Structures are given as structure tokens and as C-alpha cells.
Amino acid sequence: IILLLGSPNDDEGNLSQTALDRTNCALELYKHNDNIYFLCTGGFGEQFNRTDTPHAFYLREYLINGGVKDSDFVESAMSSNTVDDFRKSKPIIEKEKPDLLILITSDFHMERAKILFNLIITFNRVIFITAKSSLDKYELTVLQQHEKKVLQQLKDNNYALY
């Protein structure tokens, strides 16, 4: 199972560049491997999806348009942030019992994703794949600074989750 972490979409449901980078990375992996299923994350949230449709739906729609079969999806996690991604994905992963879990997120987001994954899900057979960001330097720097701040908050709170 590919655990595809969500990222913003606009008010018309168009995926952000970060979401496209992650989703295109997942599509490439899917095209070159058999027996892969998708677990998409993302429900609603002021920061990433203000539409009436879950973000995971937009990810799924994009993946299907890219050649993924409708039958190659497991349940989606209707999450609102990264911690919630893992909390809501965990029961799905436990139910599906995959041979291997492949977590895909952005390069700038992976350090935090690994920490949270290991705190919440603790699944042993996992591969972490980074989707290279194609954002411009300014946008990437802003996101890298945000990640640095959130990682410091995690460390300062002894990795206690909110």
C-alpha cells in the first residue's frame, strides 16, 4: 500500500504543486510495480481544503486520470493535518495488513513524517519515499522554515502529540 500524504488544493479542487509532486511520484511507482494499492489522506481544513469535497477525493481522481484502476484503492483517511493523517490511517493499515507500506511525502516534510509515523503507526515493513519538490526557492524556503519550527516544537514537547 502506498500511503500518500495529502497537501493543499485550491477552492476549485485543483491540487497544489506540492500535492502534484507527491501524487506524480506515487504514480511513477505504481506504473512500475504490480499489486500496489493506494491509501490517500486528506479531508477538510482551512489551511489545505475549504471545498465541500475531501482532499483524498481529489488525489484519487488525479490518480485515476493518471491510469490507476479504481479497484487499486483502499479506504481513504479523512484527516486534517499530518498527525491526523497517521492517526486515521493506522486502523486502515491494521485492517488491510499490507506486506509493505510505502509512505510518500515531500522532501521538505519527510523528517517530521518519519517521526510521527514511528510514534503513531509503528509498522515495521515500511519504505519512506520522498517526492522531490518543484516549488520555487522562496516557497520551498518558507515550507522548510515551517518544518524546522514544527520539528523543534515536537522536540521541546518530548515528542508528545497534541
Chimera marker file (.cmm) of the C-alpha trace (Angstrom):
<marker_set name="trace">
<marker id="1" x="0.000" y="0.000" z="0.000" r="1" g="1" b="0" radius="0.5"/>
<marker id="2" x="1.176" y="3.482" z="-0.859" r="1" g="1" b="0" radius="0.5"/>
<marker id="3" x="0.281" y="5.842" z="1.978" r="1" g="1" b="0" radius="0.5"/>
<marker id="4" x="0.009" y="9.133" z="0.099" r="1" g="1" b="0" radius="0.5"/>
<marker id="5" x="0.010" y="12.123" z="2.400" r="1" g="1" b="0" radius="0.5"/>
<marker id="6" x="-2.240" y="14.948" z="1.334" r="1" g="1" b="0" radius="0.5"/>
<marker id="7" x="-1.324" y="18.543" z="0.673" r="1" g="1" b="0" radius="0.5"/>
<marker id="8" x="-3.377" y="21.619" z="-0.253" r="1" g="1" b="0" radius="0.5"/>
<marker id="9" x="-5.839" y="22.052" z="-3.047" r="1" g="1" b="0" radius="0.5"/>
<marker id="10" x="-7.486" y="25.322" z="-4.080" r="1" g="1" b="0" radius="0.5"/>
<marker id="11" x="-11.139" y="26.281" z="-3.707" r="1" g="1" b="0" radius="0.5"/>
<marker id="12" x="-11.943" y="24.613" z="-7.043" r="1" g="1" b="0" radius="0.5"/>
<marker id="13" x="-10.294" y="21.323" z="-6.049" r="1" g="1" b="0" radius="0.5"/>
<marker id="14" x="-7.136" y="21.786" z="-8.108" r="1" g="1" b="0" radius="0.5"/>
<marker id="15" x="-4.145" y="20.143" z="-6.456" r="1" g="1" b="0" radius="0.5"/>
<marker id="16" x="-1.296" y="22.387" z="-5.299" r="1" g="1" b="0" radius="0.5"/>
<marker id="17" x="2.172" y="21.914" z="-6.747" r="1" g="1" b="0" radius="0.5"/>
<marker id="18" x="3.186" y="20.073" z="-3.583" r="1" g="1" b="0" radius="0.5"/>
<marker id="19" x="0.224" y="17.698" z="-3.917" r="1" g="1" b="0" radius="0.5"/>
<marker id="20" x="1.075" y="17.172" z="-7.597" r="1" g="1" b="0" radius="0.5"/>
<marker id="21" x="4.727" y="16.430" z="-6.772" r="1" g="1" b="0" radius="0.5"/>
<marker id="22" x="3.679" y="13.767" z="-4.253" r="1" g="1" b="0" radius="0.5"/>
<marker id="23" x="0.970" y="12.291" z="-6.451" r="1" g="1" b="0" radius="0.5"/>
<marker id="24" x="3.174" y="12.139" z="-9.551" r="1" g="1" b="0" radius="0.5"/>
<marker id="25" x="5.873" y="10.381" z="-7.503" r="1" g="1" b="0" radius="0.5"/>
<marker id="26" x="3.270" y="7.816" z="-6.406" r="1" g="1" b="0" radius="0.5"/>
<marker id="27" x="2.034" y="7.378" z="-9.982" r="1" g="1" b="0" radius="0.5"/>
<marker id="28" x="5.541" y="6.586" z="-11.221" r="1" g="1" b="0" radius="0.5"/>
<marker id="29" x="5.965" y="3.951" z="-8.541" r="1" g="1" b="0" radius="0.5"/>
<marker id="30" x="2.569" y="2.458" z="-9.369" r="1" g="1" b="0" radius="0.5"/>
<marker id="31" x="3.319" y="2.263" z="-13.092" r="1" g="1" b="0" radius="0.5"/>
<marker id="32" x="6.447" y="0.162" z="-12.469" r="1" g="1" b="0" radius="0.5"/>
<marker id="33" x="5.105" y="-2.228" z="-9.833" r="1" g="1" b="0" radius="0.5"/>
<marker id="34" x="2.314" y="-4.766" z="-9.606" r="1" g="1" b="0" radius="0.5"/>
<marker id="35" x="-0.123" y="-5.255" z="-6.747" r="1" g="1" b="0" radius="0.5"/>
<marker id="36" x="0.034" y="-1.735" z="-5.364" r="1" g="1" b="0" radius="0.5"/>
<marker id="37" x="-2.899" y="-0.096" z="-3.636" r="1" g="1" b="0" radius="0.5"/>
<marker id="38" x="-3.378" y="3.490" z="-2.503" r="1" g="1" b="0" radius="0.5"/>
<marker id="39" x="-4.389" y="4.879" z="0.854" r="1" g="1" b="0" radius="0.5"/>
<marker id="40" x="-4.950" y="8.598" z="0.265" r="1" g="1" b="0" radius="0.5"/>
<marker id="41" x="-5.160" y="11.054" z="3.150" r="1" g="1" b="0" radius="0.5"/>
<marker id="42" x="-6.923" y="14.362" z="3.478" r="1" g="1" b="0" radius="0.5"/>
<marker id="43" x="-10.355" y="15.515" z="4.458" r="1" g="1" b="0" radius="0.5"/>
<marker id="44" x="-11.033" y="19.158" z="5.131" r="1" g="1" b="0" radius="0.5"/>
<marker id="45" x="-9.165" y="22.028" z="6.734" r="1" g="1" b="0" radius="0.5"/>
<marker id="46" x="-8.900" y="25.780" z="6.492" r="1" g="1" b="0" radius="0.5"/>
<marker id="47" x="-5.208" y="25.540" z="5.578" r="1" g="1" b="0" radius="0.5"/>
<marker id="48" x="-5.493" y="22.928" z="2.838" r="1" g="1" b="0" radius="0.5"/>
<marker id="49" x="-9.062" y="22.254" z="1.637" r="1" g="1" b="0" radius="0.5"/>
<marker id="50" x="-12.033" y="24.575" z="2.024" r="1" g="1" b="0" radius="0.5"/>
<marker id="51" x="-14.203" y="22.805" z="-0.575" r="1" g="1" b="0" radius="0.5"/>
<marker id="52" x="-17.161" y="20.524" z="0.162" r="1" g="1" b="0" radius="0.5"/>
<marker id="53" x="-15.239" y="17.509" z="-1.189" r="1" g="1" b="0" radius="0.5"/>
<marker id="54" x="-12.496" y="15.661" z="0.748" r="1" g="1" b="0" radius="0.5"/>
<marker id="55" x="-8.937" y="16.268" z="-0.401" r="1" g="1" b="0" radius="0.5"/>
<marker id="56" x="-8.435" y="12.493" z="-0.727" r="1" g="1" b="0" radius="0.5"/>
<marker id="57" x="-11.133" y="12.512" z="-3.435" r="1" g="1" b="0" radius="0.5"/>
<marker id="58" x="-9.073" y="14.970" z="-5.498" r="1" g="1" b="0" radius="0.5"/>
<marker id="59" x="-5.968" y="12.806" z="-5.046" r="1" g="1" b="0" radius="0.5"/>
<marker id="60" x="-7.899" y="9.718" z="-6.103" r="1" g="1" b="0" radius="0.5"/>
<marker id="61" x="-9.394" y="11.489" z="-9.119" r="1" g="1" b="0" radius="0.5"/>
<marker id="62" x="-5.935" y="12.625" z="-10.253" r="1" g="1" b="0" radius="0.5"/>
<marker id="63" x="-4.502" y="9.134" z="-9.795" r="1" g="1" b="0" radius="0.5"/>
<marker id="64" x="-7.343" y="7.531" z="-11.755" r="1" g="1" b="0" radius="0.5"/>
<marker id="65" x="-6.826" y="10.058" z="-14.559" r="1" g="1" b="0" radius="0.5"/>
<marker id="66" x="-3.166" y="9.010" z="-14.452" r="1" g="1" b="0" radius="0.5"/>
<marker id="67" x="-4.007" y="5.349" z="-15.024" r="1" g="1" b="0" radius="0.5"/>
<marker id="68" x="-4.684" y="3.890" z="-11.576" r="1" g="1" b="0" radius="0.5"/>
<marker id="69" x="-7.533" y="1.382" z="-11.528" r="1" g="1" b="0" radius="0.5"/>
<marker id="70" x="-10.486" y="2.221" z="-9.291" r="1" g="1" b="0" radius="0.5"/>
<marker id="71" x="-10.040" y="-1.185" z="-7.636" r="1" g="1" b="0" radius="0.5"/>
<marker id="72" x="-6.498" y="-0.244" z="-6.542" r="1" g="1" b="0" radius="0.5"/>
<marker id="73" x="-7.654" y="1.976" z="-3.676" r="1" g="1" b="0" radius="0.5"/>
<marker id="74" x="-8.315" y="1.086" z="-0.075" r="1" g="1" b="0" radius="0.5"/>
<marker id="75" x="-10.327" y="3.309" z="2.230" r="1" g="1" b="0" radius="0.5"/>
<marker id="76" x="-9.139" y="6.935" z="2.466" r="1" g="1" b="0" radius="0.5"/>
<marker id="77" x="-8.221" y="8.677" z="5.711" r="1" g="1" b="0" radius="0.5"/>
<marker id="78" x="-10.313" y="11.815" z="6.235" r="1" g="1" b="0" radius="0.5"/>
<marker id="79" x="-7.588" y="13.689" z="8.090" r="1" g="1" b="0" radius="0.5"/>
<marker id="80" x="-6.969" y="17.363" z="8.769" r="1" g="1" b="0" radius="0.5"/>
<marker id="81" x="-3.190" y="17.510" z="9.419" r="1" g="1" b="0" radius="0.5"/>
<marker id="82" x="-0.093" y="15.302" z="9.480" r="1" g="1" b="0" radius="0.5"/>
<marker id="83" x="-0.719" y="13.846" z="12.949" r="1" g="1" b="0" radius="0.5"/>
<marker id="84" x="-4.290" y="13.127" z="11.924" r="1" g="1" b="0" radius="0.5"/>
<marker id="85" x="-3.024" y="11.513" z="8.690" r="1" g="1" b="0" radius="0.5"/>
<marker id="86" x="-1.316" y="8.846" z="10.751" r="1" g="1" b="0" radius="0.5"/>
<marker id="87" x="-3.984" y="8.503" z="13.439" r="1" g="1" b="0" radius="0.5"/>
<marker id="88" x="-6.684" y="7.915" z="10.846" r="1" g="1" b="0" radius="0.5"/>
<marker id="89" x="-4.509" y="5.765" z="8.575" r="1" g="1" b="0" radius="0.5"/>
<marker id="90" x="-3.446" y="3.396" z="11.356" r="1" g="1" b="0" radius="0.5"/>
<marker id="91" x="-6.740" y="1.453" z="11.629" r="1" g="1" b="0" radius="0.5"/>
<marker id="92" x="-6.931" y="1.169" z="7.850" r="1" g="1" b="0" radius="0.5"/>
<marker id="93" x="-3.391" y="-0.210" z="7.698" r="1" g="1" b="0" radius="0.5"/>
<marker id="94" x="-4.133" y="-2.617" z="10.546" r="1" g="1" b="0" radius="0.5"/>
<marker id="95" x="-7.253" y="-3.824" z="8.729" r="1" g="1" b="0" radius="0.5"/>
<marker id="96" x="-5.549" y="-4.199" z="5.333" r="1" g="1" b="0" radius="0.5"/>
<marker id="97" x="-2.364" y="-5.838" z="6.715" r="1" g="1" b="0" radius="0.5"/>
<marker id="98" x="-0.131" y="-4.954" z="3.741" r="1" g="1" b="0" radius="0.5"/>
<marker id="99" x="3.068" y="-6.856" z="3.066" r="1" g="1" b="0" radius="0.5"/>
<marker id="100" x="4.763" y="-3.489" z="2.637" r="1" g="1" b="0" radius="0.5"/>
<marker id="101" x="3.791" y="0.099" z="3.315" r="1" g="1" b="0" radius="0.5"/>
<marker id="102" x="5.281" y="2.852" z="1.169" r="1" g="1" b="0" radius="0.5"/>
<marker id="103" x="4.934" y="6.314" z="2.644" r="1" g="1" b="0" radius="0.5"/>
<marker id="104" x="5.214" y="9.144" z="0.132" r="1" g="1" b="0" radius="0.5"/>
<marker id="105" x="5.531" y="12.772" z="1.119" r="1" g="1" b="0" radius="0.5"/>
<marker id="106" x="7.577" y="15.806" z="0.125" r="1" g="1" b="0" radius="0.5"/>
<marker id="107" x="11.314" y="16.038" z="0.662" r="1" g="1" b="0" radius="0.5"/>
<marker id="108" x="10.886" y="19.032" z="2.995" r="1" g="1" b="0" radius="0.5"/>
<marker id="109" x="8.226" y="17.146" z="5.032" r="1" g="1" b="0" radius="0.5"/>
<marker id="110" x="9.835" y="13.713" z="5.357" r="1" g="1" b="0" radius="0.5"/>
<marker id="111" x="11.755" y="14.181" z="8.603" r="1" g="1" b="0" radius="0.5"/>
<marker id="112" x="8.595" y="15.101" z="10.506" r="1" g="1" b="0" radius="0.5"/>
<marker id="113" x="6.560" y="12.434" z="8.707" r="1" g="1" b="0" radius="0.5"/>
<marker id="114" x="9.039" y="9.723" z="9.757" r="1" g="1" b="0" radius="0.5"/>
<marker id="115" x="8.983" y="10.843" z="13.387" r="1" g="1" b="0" radius="0.5"/>
<marker id="116" x="5.191" y="10.960" z="13.516" r="1" g="1" b="0" radius="0.5"/>
<marker id="117" x="4.832" y="7.677" z="11.636" r="1" g="1" b="0" radius="0.5"/>
<marker id="118" x="7.099" y="5.925" z="14.122" r="1" g="1" b="0" radius="0.5"/>
<marker id="119" x="5.275" y="7.463" z="17.107" r="1" g="1" b="0" radius="0.5"/>
<marker id="120" x="1.776" y="6.659" z="15.871" r="1" g="1" b="0" radius="0.5"/>
<marker id="121" x="1.750" y="3.760" z="13.430" r="1" g="1" b="0" radius="0.5"/>
<marker id="122" x="4.861" y="1.714" z="14.286" r="1" g="1" b="0" radius="0.5"/>
<marker id="123" x="4.533" y="-0.572" z="11.255" r="1" g="1" b="0" radius="0.5"/>
<marker id="124" x="7.803" y="-2.454" z="10.666" r="1" g="1" b="0" radius="0.5"/>
<marker id="125" x="7.666" y="-3.066" z="6.934" r="1" g="1" b="0" radius="0.5"/>
<marker id="126" x="7.775" y="0.490" z="5.638" r="1" g="1" b="0" radius="0.5"/>
<marker id="127" x="9.716" y="2.326" z="2.965" r="1" g="1" b="0" radius="0.5"/>
<marker id="128" x="9.854" y="6.117" z="3.000" r="1" g="1" b="0" radius="0.5"/>
<marker id="129" x="9.964" y="7.730" z="-0.446" r="1" g="1" b="0" radius="0.5"/>
<marker id="130" x="10.494" y="11.440" z="-0.846" r="1" g="1" b="0" radius="0.5"/>
<marker id="131" x="8.807" y="13.351" z="-3.606" r="1" g="1" b="0" radius="0.5"/>
<marker id="132" x="11.206" y="15.998" z="-4.840" r="1" g="1" b="0" radius="0.5"/>
<marker id="133" x="9.678" y="19.425" z="-4.523" r="1" g="1" b="0" radius="0.5"/>
<marker id="134" x="9.382" y="21.516" z="-7.665" r="1" g="1" b="0" radius="0.5"/>
<marker id="135" x="8.418" y="24.677" z="-5.776" r="1" g="1" b="0" radius="0.5"/>
<marker id="136" x="10.341" y="27.854" z="-6.407" r="1" g="1" b="0" radius="0.5"/>
<marker id="137" x="13.120" y="28.692" z="-3.970" r="1" g="1" b="0" radius="0.5"/>
<marker id="138" x="11.074" y="31.191" z="-1.957" r="1" g="1" b="0" radius="0.5"/>
<marker id="139" x="8.066" y="28.871" z="-1.460" r="1" g="1" b="0" radius="0.5"/>
<marker id="140" x="10.352" y="25.983" z="-0.573" r="1" g="1" b="0" radius="0.5"/>
<marker id="141" x="12.264" y="28.078" z="1.965" r="1" g="1" b="0" radius="0.5"/>
<marker id="142" x="9.022" y="29.108" z="3.668" r="1" g="1" b="0" radius="0.5"/>
<marker id="143" x="7.958" y="25.465" z="3.969" r="1" g="1" b="0" radius="0.5"/>
<marker id="144" x="11.384" y="24.355" z="5.175" r="1" g="1" b="0" radius="0.5"/>
<marker id="145" x="11.279" y="27.027" z="7.891" r="1" g="1" b="0" radius="0.5"/>
<marker id="146" x="7.803" y="25.868" z="8.921" r="1" g="1" b="0" radius="0.5"/>
<marker id="147" x="9.017" y="22.273" z="9.163" r="1" g="1" b="0" radius="0.5"/>
<marker id="148" x="12.019" y="23.331" z="11.229" r="1" g="1" b="0" radius="0.5"/>
<marker id="149" x="9.727" y="25.185" z="13.641" r="1" g="1" b="0" radius="0.5"/>
<marker id="150" x="7.285" y="22.271" z="13.991" r="1" g="1" b="0" radius="0.5"/>
<marker id="151" x="10.132" y="19.785" z="14.499" r="1" g="1" b="0" radius="0.5"/>
<marker id="152" x="11.547" y="21.998" z="17.258" r="1" g="1" b="0" radius="0.5"/>
<marker id="153" x="8.114" y="22.134" z="18.915" r="1" g="1" b="0" radius="0.5"/>
<marker id="154" x="7.929" y="18.333" z="18.789" r="1" g="1" b="0" radius="0.5"/>
<marker id="155" x="11.378" y="18.057" z="20.380" r="1" g="1" b="0" radius="0.5"/>
<marker id="156" x="10.582" y="20.701" z="23.012" r="1" g="1" b="0" radius="0.5"/>
<marker id="157" x="7.449" y="18.775" z="23.972" r="1" g="1" b="0" radius="0.5"/>
<marker id="158" x="9.379" y="15.489" z="24.209" r="1" g="1" b="0" radius="0.5"/>
<marker id="159" x="7.520" y="14.203" z="21.145" r="1" g="1" b="0" radius="0.5"/>
<marker id="160" x="4.181" y="14.391" z="22.934" r="1" g="1" b="0" radius="0.5"/>
<marker id="161" x="1.422" y="14.635" z="20.330" r="1" g="1" b="0" radius="0.5"/>
<marker id="162" x="-1.388" y="17.107" z="20.519" r="1" g="1" b="0" radius="0.5"/>
<link id1="1" id2="2" r="1" g="1" b="0" radius="0.2"/>
<link id1="2" id2="3" r="1" g="1" b="0" radius="0.2"/>
<link id1="3" id2="4" r="1" g="1" b="0" radius="0.2"/>
<link id1="4" id2="5" r="1" g="1" b="0" radius="0.2"/>
<link id1="5" id2="6" r="1" g="1" b="0" radius="0.2"/>
<link id1="6" id2="7" r="1" g="1" b="0" radius="0.2"/>
<link id1="7" id2="8" r="1" g="1" b="0" radius="0.2"/>
<link id1="8" id2="9" r="1" g="1" b="0" radius="0.2"/>
<link id1="9" id2="10" r="1" g="1" b="0" radius="0.2"/>
<link id1="10" id2="11" r="1" g="1" b="0" radius="0.2"/>
<link id1="11" id2="12" r="1" g="1" b="0" radius="0.2"/>
<link id1="12" id2="13" r="1" g="1" b="0" radius="0.2"/>
<link id1="13" id2="14" r="1" g="1" b="0" radius="0.2"/>
<link id1="14" id2="15" r="1" g="1" b="0" radius="0.2"/>
<link id1="15" id2="16" r="1" g="1" b="0" radius="0.2"/>
<link id1="16" id2="17" r="1" g="1" b="0" radius="0.2"/>
<link id1="17" id2="18" r="1" g="1" b="0" radius="0.2"/>
<link id1="18" id2="19" r="1" g="1" b="0" radius="0.2"/>
<link id1="19" id2="20" r="1" g="1" b="0" radius="0.2"/>
<link id1="20" id2="21" r="1" g="1" b="0" radius="0.2"/>
<link id1="21" id2="22" r="1" g="1" b="0" radius="0.2"/>
<link id1="22" id2="23" r="1" g="1" b="0" radius="0.2"/>
<link id1="23" id2="24" r="1" g="1" b="0" radius="0.2"/>
<link id1="24" id2="25" r="1" g="1" b="0" radius="0.2"/>
<link id1="25" id2="26" r="1" g="1" b="0" radius="0.2"/>
<link id1="26" id2="27" r="1" g="1" b="0" radius="0.2"/>
<link id1="27" id2="28" r="1" g="1" b="0" radius="0.2"/>
<link id1="28" id2="29" r="1" g="1" b="0" radius="0.2"/>
<link id1="29" id2="30" r="1" g="1" b="0" radius="0.2"/>
<link id1="30" id2="31" r="1" g="1" b="0" radius="0.2"/>
<link id1="31" id2="32" r="1" g="1" b="0" radius="0.2"/>
<link id1="32" id2="33" r="1" g="1" b="0" radius="0.2"/>
<link id1="33" id2="34" r="1" g="1" b="0" radius="0.2"/>
<link id1="34" id2="35" r="1" g="1" b="0" radius="0.2"/>
<link id1="35" id2="36" r="1" g="1" b="0" radius="0.2"/>
<link id1="36" id2="37" r="1" g="1" b="0" radius="0.2"/>
<link id1="37" id2="38" r="1" g="1" b="0" radius="0.2"/>
<link id1="38" id2="39" r="1" g="1" b="0" radius="0.2"/>
<link id1="39" id2="40" r="1" g="1" b="0" radius="0.2"/>
<link id1="40" id2="41" r="1" g="1" b="0" radius="0.2"/>
<link id1="41" id2="42" r="1" g="1" b="0" radius="0.2"/>
<link id1="42" id2="43" r="1" g="1" b="0" radius="0.2"/>
<link id1="43" id2="44" r="1" g="1" b="0" radius="0.2"/>
<link id1="44" id2="45" r="1" g="1" b="0" radius="0.2"/>
<link id1="45" id2="46" r="1" g="1" b="0" radius="0.2"/>
<link id1="46" id2="47" r="1" g="1" b="0" radius="0.2"/>
<link id1="47" id2="48" r="1" g="1" b="0" radius="0.2"/>
<link id1="48" id2="49" r="1" g="1" b="0" radius="0.2"/>
<link id1="49" id2="50" r="1" g="1" b="0" radius="0.2"/>
<link id1="50" id2="51" r="1" g="1" b="0" radius="0.2"/>
<link id1="51" id2="52" r="1" g="1" b="0" radius="0.2"/>
<link id1="52" id2="53" r="1" g="1" b="0" radius="0.2"/>
<link id1="53" id2="54" r="1" g="1" b="0" radius="0.2"/>
<link id1="54" id2="55" r="1" g="1" b="0" radius="0.2"/>
<link id1="55" id2="56" r="1" g="1" b="0" radius="0.2"/>
<link id1="56" id2="57" r="1" g="1" b="0" radius="0.2"/>
<link id1="57" id2="58" r="1" g="1" b="0" radius="0.2"/>
<link id1="58" id2="59" r="1" g="1" b="0" radius="0.2"/>
<link id1="59" id2="60" r="1" g="1" b="0" radius="0.2"/>
<link id1="60" id2="61" r="1" g="1" b="0" radius="0.2"/>
<link id1="61" id2="62" r="1" g="1" b="0" radius="0.2"/>
<link id1="62" id2="63" r="1" g="1" b="0" radius="0.2"/>
<link id1="63" id2="64" r="1" g="1" b="0" radius="0.2"/>
<link id1="64" id2="65" r="1" g="1" b="0" radius="0.2"/>
<link id1="65" id2="66" r="1" g="1" b="0" radius="0.2"/>
<link id1="66" id2="67" r="1" g="1" b="0" radius="0.2"/>
<link id1="67" id2="68" r="1" g="1" b="0" radius="0.2"/>
<link id1="68" id2="69" r="1" g="1" b="0" radius="0.2"/>
<link id1="69" id2="70" r="1" g="1" b="0" radius="0.2"/>
<link id1="70" id2="71" r="1" g="1" b="0" radius="0.2"/>
<link id1="71" id2="72" r="1" g="1" b="0" radius="0.2"/>
<link id1="72" id2="73" r="1" g="1" b="0" radius="0.2"/>
<link id1="73" id2="74" r="1" g="1" b="0" radius="0.2"/>
<link id1="74" id2="75" r="1" g="1" b="0" radius="0.2"/>
<link id1="75" id2="76" r="1" g="1" b="0" radius="0.2"/>
<link id1="76" id2="77" r="1" g="1" b="0" radius="0.2"/>
<link id1="77" id2="78" r="1" g="1" b="0" radius="0.2"/>
<link id1="78" id2="79" r="1" g="1" b="0" radius="0.2"/>
<link id1="79" id2="80" r="1" g="1" b="0" radius="0.2"/>
<link id1="80" id2="81" r="1" g="1" b="0" radius="0.2"/>
<link id1="81" id2="82" r="1" g="1" b="0" radius="0.2"/>
<link id1="82" id2="83" r="1" g="1" b="0" radius="0.2"/>
<link id1="83" id2="84" r="1" g="1" b="0" radius="0.2"/>
<link id1="84" id2="85" r="1" g="1" b="0" radius="0.2"/>
<link id1="85" id2="86" r="1" g="1" b="0" radius="0.2"/>
<link id1="86" id2="87" r="1" g="1" b="0" radius="0.2"/>
<link id1="87" id2="88" r="1" g="1" b="0" radius="0.2"/>
<link id1="88" id2="89" r="1" g="1" b="0" radius="0.2"/>
<link id1="89" id2="90" r="1" g="1" b="0" radius="0.2"/>
<link id1="90" id2="91" r="1" g="1" b="0" radius="0.2"/>
<link id1="91" id2="92" r="1" g="1" b="0" radius="0.2"/>
<link id1="92" id2="93" r="1" g="1" b="0" radius="0.2"/>
<link id1="93" id2="94" r="1" g="1" b="0" radius="0.2"/>
<link id1="94" id2="95" r="1" g="1" b="0" radius="0.2"/>
<link id1="95" id2="96" r="1" g="1" b="0" radius="0.2"/>
<link id1="96" id2="97" r="1" g="1" b="0" radius="0.2"/>
<link id1="97" id2="98" r="1" g="1" b="0" radius="0.2"/>
<link id1="98" id2="99" r="1" g="1" b="0" radius="0.2"/>
<link id1="99" id2="100" r="1" g="1" b="0" radius="0.2"/>
<link id1="100" id2="101" r="1" g="1" b="0" radius="0.2"/>
<link id1="101" id2="102" r="1" g="1" b="0" radius="0.2"/>
<link id1="102" id2="103" r="1" g="1" b="0" radius="0.2"/>
<link id1="103" id2="104" r="1" g="1" b="0" radius="0.2"/>
<link id1="104" id2="105" r="1" g="1" b="0" radius="0.2"/>
<link id1="105" id2="106" r="1" g="1" b="0" radius="0.2"/>
<link id1="106" id2="107" r="1" g="1" b="0" radius="0.2"/>
<link id1="107" id2="108" r="1" g="1" b="0" radius="0.2"/>
<link id1="108" id2="109" r="1" g="1" b="0" radius="0.2"/>
<link id1="109" id2="110" r="1" g="1" b="0" radius="0.2"/>
<link id1="110" id2="111" r="1" g="1" b="0" radius="0.2"/>
<link id1="111" id2="112" r="1" g="1" b="0" radius="0.2"/>
<link id1="112" id2="113" r="1" g="1" b="0" radius="0.2"/>
<link id1="113" id2="114" r="1" g="1" b="0" radius="0.2"/>
<link id1="114" id2="115" r="1" g="1" b="0" radius="0.2"/>
<link id1="115" id2="116" r="1" g="1" b="0" radius="0.2"/>
<link id1="116" id2="117" r="1" g="1" b="0" radius="0.2"/>
<link id1="117" id2="118" r="1" g="1" b="0" radius="0.2"/>
<link id1="118" id2="119" r="1" g="1" b="0" radius="0.2"/>
<link id1="119" id2="120" r="1" g="1" b="0" radius="0.2"/>
<link id1="120" id2="121" r="1" g="1" b="0" radius="0.2"/>
<link id1="121" id2="122" r="1" g="1" b="0" radius="0.2"/>
<link id1="122" id2="123" r="1" g="1" b="0" radius="0.2"/>
<link id1="123" id2="124" r="1" g="1" b="0" radius="0.2"/>
<link id1="124" id2="125" r="1" g="1" b="0" radius="0.2"/>
<link id1="125" id2="126" r="1" g="1" b="0" radius="0.2"/>
<link id1="126" id2="127" r="1" g="1" b="0" radius="0.2"/>
<link id1="127" id2="128" r="1" g="1" b="0" radius="0.2"/>
<link id1="128" id2="129" r="1" g="1" b="0" radius="0.2"/>
<link id1="129" id2="130" r="1" g="1" b="0" radius="0.2"/>
<link id1="130" id2="131" r="1" g="1" b="0" radius="0.2"/>
<link id1="131" id2="132" r="1" g="1" b="0" radius="0.2"/>
<link id1="132" id2="133" r="1" g="1" b="0" radius="0.2"/>
<link id1="133" id2="134" r="1" g="1" b="0" radius="0.2"/>
<link id1="134" id2="135" r="1" g="1" b="0" radius="0.2"/>
<link id1="135" id2="136" r="1" g="1" b="0" radius="0.2"/>
<link id1="136" id2="137" r="1" g="1" b="0" radius="0.2"/>
<link id1="137" id2="138" r="1" g="1" b="0" radius="0.2"/>
<link id1="138" id2="139" r="1" g="1" b="0" radius="0.2"/>
<link id1="139" id2="140" r="1" g="1" b="0" radius="0.2"/>
<link id1="140" id2="141" r="1" g="1" b="0" radius="0.2"/>
<link id1="141" id2="142" r="1" g="1" b="0" radius="0.2"/>
<link id1="142" id2="143" r="1" g="1" b="0" radius="0.2"/>
<link id1="143" id2="144" r="1" g="1" b="0" radius="0.2"/>
<link id1="144" id2="145" r="1" g="1" b="0" radius="0.2"/>
<link id1="145" id2="146" r="1" g="1" b="0" radius="0.2"/>
<link id1="146" id2="147" r="1" g="1" b="0" radius="0.2"/>
<link id1="147" id2="148" r="1" g="1" b="0" radius="0.2"/>
<link id1="148" id2="149" r="1" g="1" b="0" radius="0.2"/>
<link id1="149" id2="150" r="1" g="1" b="0" radius="0.2"/>
<link id1="150" id2="151" r="1" g="1" b="0" radius="0.2"/>
<link id1="151" id2="152" r="1" g="1" b="0" radius="0.2"/>
<link id1="152" id2="153" r="1" g="1" b="0" radius="0.2"/>
<link id1="153" id2="154" r="1" g="1" b="0" radius="0.2"/>
<link id1="154" id2="155" r="1" g="1" b="0" radius="0.2"/>
<link id1="155" id2="156" r="1" g="1" b="0" radius="0.2"/>
<link id1="156" id2="157" r="1" g="1" b="0" radius="0.2"/>
<link id1="157" id2="158" r="1" g="1" b="0" radius="0.2"/>
<link id1="158" id2="159" r="1" g="1" b="0" radius="0.2"/>
<link id1="159" id2="160" r="1" g="1" b="0" radius="0.2"/>
<link id1="160" id2="161" r="1" g="1" b="0" radius="0.2"/>
<link id1="161" id2="162" r="1" g="1" b="0" radius="0.2"/>
</marker_set>
